[in-house]
């Protein structure tokens, strides 16, 4: 669309998501991918576990749905 005041183009990404980092790993939890704990450990070296950290596994299971 265009800005009504300036006429400049505006791009809007309606697929934005605000949530825990664990959402990125939800689909990889499925047994068919066989990623295993080493994969998750390497991921967490680059992307910190969201707070509260003790709920990580539960959140990840929820995002796997």
HELIX and SHEET records of a PDB file:
HELIX    1   1 UNK A   21  UNK A   29  5                                   9    
HELIX    2   2 UNK A   31  UNK A   33  5                                   3    
HELIX    3   3 UNK A   36  UNK A   46  1                                  11    
HELIX    4   4 UNK A   53  UNK A   55  5                                   3    
HELIX    5   5 UNK A   56  UNK A   64  1                                   9    
END                                                                             
